[in-house]
Amino acid sequence: MTEKKLIFLDTETTGTDIEDKLIQVAYRTTDNVDVNELFTPDLPIKIGAMAVHHITEKMISGKPAFVGSPVYLDLEKRFAAGEIFIAHNAKFDINMLEKEGLKIGTFIDTLKVARALDPDSKIDSYAMQYLRYLLGIEIEAQAHDAWGDILVLEQLFYRMLKKIMESQDISKDEAIDWMIEISTKPSLIRSINFGKHKGKKLEEIAKTDSGYLKWLLGQKEQEPENEEDWIYSLKHFLHI
């Protein structure tokens, strides 16, 4: 059987709004290709974004545009060949890449997989850096840098893959297929880590303060991009 080809990828961007664009793309593939490049977008980097990833206008000055670059063409070829895209909170990166004209097919979202592997919500956060330290992933990687993030992502993926194979007694390919299936569905968020109900289960809040969840649902529905899981979960617990 042919080995499934994987692409571990992360982006850094000018911001997180609909109009924002990517400025860094890093990826590692299972055919031993490592890429980490900066690009110049057609809009400025927002200060809030700089404060997270520390990429400045000076750093991207003179860099090429992403579209048409060797990196763009390589990814276009890989996605067309059916290589599996892997990212944490993959929808965000997929949206950023598709804005530039790339078409992503099969993907794995390690955020959704992490939630699925914790049905009792024992983990306080599914953020990649939280999972990095929770699982004791020892690796030299700078947080909120695309290259550093894919090094953590790669290790996180293989930890999850091993757990799925052992717990379900299935092969590597079957475990990857399971991760793909999980990634294509909305995942159920069971607890909240912000606001006045921080640390509580959504099921409990639905019984004691359903108005708050209805308000939160309204907020999420106003800007639904990348909010699929929250909208699904709030409707689930509100029985809508």
Buried (B, 14 or more C-beta within 10 A) or exposed (E): EEEBEBBBBBBBBBBBEEEBBBBBBBBBBBEEEEBBBBBBBEEEBBEEBBEBBEBEEEBBEEBBEBEEBEBBEBBBEBBEEEBBBBBBBBBBBBBBBEBBEBEBEBBBBBBBBBBBBEEEBEBEEBBBBEBBEBBEBEEEBEEBBBBBBBBBBBBBBEBBBEBBBEEEEBEBEEBBBBBBEBBEEBBBBBBBEEEEBEEBBBEEBBEEBEEBBEEBBEEBEEEEEBBBBBBBBBBBBBEE
